């Protein structure tokens, strides 16, 4: 099977809004929507990706991206999968970062890999275990198919670490997937392993003008009716992934 991981477009979560799970996520910025539109036109024009299924995480920024991109694949969004979400933040979802630090304290998740981000959330290790299970499930359940999954930087980076055997994250090199960048894995069942076809293909953004304005705190508005999913997410990693 082929698995094409697409990072969502630029989102308000990457700026100064609340911790952006299903409750705190305010979706894409105007520039993020332009990025998704550029990807849609690229896919429609080139036919680079011929997919059987389009999935997204349950977070608004991923769902919005997938719905914009879908016509370029000649598909509709088939479903939402929580296992494609960014790091789960549990009870911290929607909190202001200063309030989070007052309540839970700041810490380095890589240095304390078993510490939960907040009650009901994930640790560094449990997040990577979730991504590993998801990759195994996709390889098993979608044999012979091509699946496009609109997800998050953390999921893409975890796939690289897990499938390429990068055991220690504390290296001098950084992985930084671009918003709407594409990463393709191919599972080879005869060998029981994954092949990396390409990482972070973002050529569709080359002709996109940079944004003239950037969001500020006042422009980050949390939707009054977030998606029906009641679980958590994570965006503290923006300092690593931006």
MARTI-923497 format. One record per atom (N, C-alpha, C): y, z, x. Coordinates in steps of 0.2 Angstrom, whole numbers, plus 5000, padded with zeros to 4 digits. Layout:
! residues N
YZX...
END
This chain:
! residues 242
499450005004500050005000500650005004501249975002501849975005502350025001502650065005503050115003503750105006504250085002504950075004505350135002505550175006506050235005506750215006507150225000507850205000508250275000508750285004509150345003509650324998509850374994510350364989511050344992511450314987512150294990512550364991513150354994513550404996513650444990513550514990513650554985514150614986514450644981514850694981514550754985513850754985513550814988513650814995513850764998513950755005514650785007515050805003515750825004515750905003516250924999516450994998516251024991515750994988515551024982515051074982514751094977514251154977513651124979513151174980512451154983512151114977511951054979511850994975511150984973510851034969510251014965510350984959509950984954510050954948510650974944510751044945511351064942512051054945511951054952512551044956512750974958512250934957512450864959512850824955513450794957513950764953513850684954513250664957513150594957513450554963513550494962513850454967514550444967514850444973515550424974515650354972516350334971516450254970516150214976516250244982515950204988515250204987514950254985514150254985513950204980514250194974514050144969514150074972514650064976514749994980514149984985513950034988513350034993512750014989512650044983512050024979512149954976512749934974512849864972512649814977512949834984512749784989512049784991511649834990510949834991510649794985510849794979510549764974510649684975511249664977511449594978510949564984510949604989510549584995509749574993509549624989508849614987508749554982509149544978509149484973509149424977509649414982509749354986509149344991508949394994508449385000507749384997507549424992506849434990506549474996506849515000506549555005506049595003506149624997505649674994505349654988504749644987504449624981503949684979504249724974503949784972503649784966503149824965502749834959503049894955503349944958503550004955504250024958504650054954505250084956505350154954505350204958505350274957506050304960506150364957506750404960506650474960506950514964506950584963507250604957507250664955507550684948508250704949508550694955509250714956509750654954510250674951510750624948510950564953511050584959511250534964510750484966510050504966509550454967509450414960509450444955509350404948509850354947510550374949511050324948510950264953510750284959510650234964510150184962509550214959508950174957509150124951509550154947509750114941510150054943510650064948511050004950510649954954510149974958509749934962509249894958508949924953508449894949508449824947509049794945509049724944508849674950509049704956508949664962508149664963507849704960507049704961506749674955507149654950506849634944506349684941506549744941506149804939506649844935506349894931506649944928506450014932506850064931506650124934506050154930505450154934504850174931504750254929505050294934504950364933505350404938505350464937505650514941505150564944505150574950504650614954505050674958504850734956505250784959505050794967504450764968504150774975504550724980505050684977505450644981506150674982506250734980506850774980506950794987507650804988507850844994507550914994507650955000507451015000507651064994507151094991507251134985507651204987508251214984508651274985508551324980508151314975508051374970508651394967508651464967509251494963509951484966509951454972510551434975510851364972510551334968510751264966511351274962511951234963512551244960513051294962512751334967513251384970513751354975514351394975514751374980514551394987514651364992514351374999514651445001515251465000515451535002515051584998514951574992514551624988513851624990513551574992512851574995512851615001513351605006513351645012513451715011513851735006513951805005513351835002512951794998512351824995511751824999511651765002510951755006511051755014511651745016511751745023511651675026511951655031511851595035511251605040510851545040510251555045510051485047509751475052509451415055508751405052508651355048508051345045507451325050507651285055507251265060506951325064507451375066507251435070506851485066506951485059506551525054506151485049505651445051505351395047505051415041504851485040504551505034504951545030505651555031506151585027506351545022506351565015506551525010507251525010507551465008508251455007508551505002508251514997508451564991507851574987507751624983507251634978507051574974506451554974506251494970506351434974506651434980506751374984506151364989506251324994505751304999506051335006505551335010505651345017505651285021505851285027505751215031505051195031504551245032503851225033503551195026503751235020503451215014503751145012504351135014504651065012504251005016504151015022503750965025503050965023502751015020502051015017502150975011502650985007502750945001502750875002503150855007503250785009502550755011502150795015501550765017501050755011501050805007500650795001500850734997501450724996501750664992501550594996501550595002501350535006500650525004500250575005499450565004499350544996499750574992499650554985499850484983500350454986500550394985500050344988499750354994499250314997498650314993498450364990497850364986497950334979498550344976498650324969498950254968499250234973499550164973499250114978498650114979498250074983498450004981498549954986498749884984499349874981499749924980500449914977501049924982501549894980502249904984502649944979502850004982503250054978503950064982504450064978505150074981505250144978505450194982505650264980506350274983506750284978507450304980507450384981507650404987507550474988508150504992507950544998508450575001508350575009508850595012508850595020508250635022508250695019507750745021507050715021506850685015506250655014506050605019506550555020506450505025506350535032506750585034506650615041506050645041505850685036505150715036504550665037504650605034504150555034504050535041504650525045504650505052504250555056504450625055504150675059503450685058503250675052502550695050502050635052502350575051501850515052501850495059502450505063502450485070502250545074502150605071501850665075502450695079503050695077503550735080503550805079503250845083503050915081503750955081504150945086504650995088505350955086505650985080506350955078506850965083506851015088507351025092507350985098507450915097507550875102508250845103508350805108509050785109509250725105508750695102508850635098508950665090509250625086509350635079509150575075508850585069508750535064509250545059509650495057510150495052510150435048509750435043509750385038510350365035510550305034511150285031511050285024511650295020511550295013511350215011510850215007510550155004510150115010510050145015509650115020508950115018508550065020507850055018507350075024506850105023506350125028505650105025505250065028504650045025504050065029503550095026502950115028502350075025501850065029501250025026500650065027500250085022499650125023499050075024498750085030498150045031497450085030497150075024496650115022496050115026495950055030495350045034495350095040496050105042496150155048496350225046496550225039496750295037497350315040497850275042498450285045499050245042499650265044500250235042500550185047500850135045501150085050501950085048502350095053503050095052503250025052503549995047503749925047504449915050504949955047505549965049505950025047506450045050506750105049507550095048507750115042508550125041508850055041508550005038508849935037509449945033510049935035510649945031511149885032510849825034511249765035511649745029511449765023511849745017512449775017512649825021513249865021513749835026513549785030513949755036514649725033514649695027515249665024515649715020515349775019515649825014516249855017516849855014517449885017517349955017517649995022517550065022518050095017517850155014518250185008518950195011519450185006520150205008520250275007519950315002520050385001519350415001519350485003518750525003518850574998518250594995518350644990518550714993518850754989519050824991518750874985518850934986518550984982518750974975519350954973519650944966519250884963518950834967518650774964517950784962517650844965516950854964516850894957516650854952516550884946515850884944515550944943514850944941514750924934514250884932514150854925513950914921514150914915514050964910513350964907513050904908512350894905511950864911511650904916511250874921510650854918510250824923509550794921509150854918508650834914508250884911507750924915507750904921507350944926507651014927507251064928507451134928507351164935507051124940506951154946507551144951507351154958507951164963507951104967508451094971508551044976508951074982509151034987509451054993509951004996510551034998511050985002511351025008511151085009511351115015511251075021510751035021510650985027511150935028511650935024512150875025512450885032512450945035512750955042512250915047511650915045511150875049511150805048511150785042511050715039511650675038512250695038512850655036512850605042
END
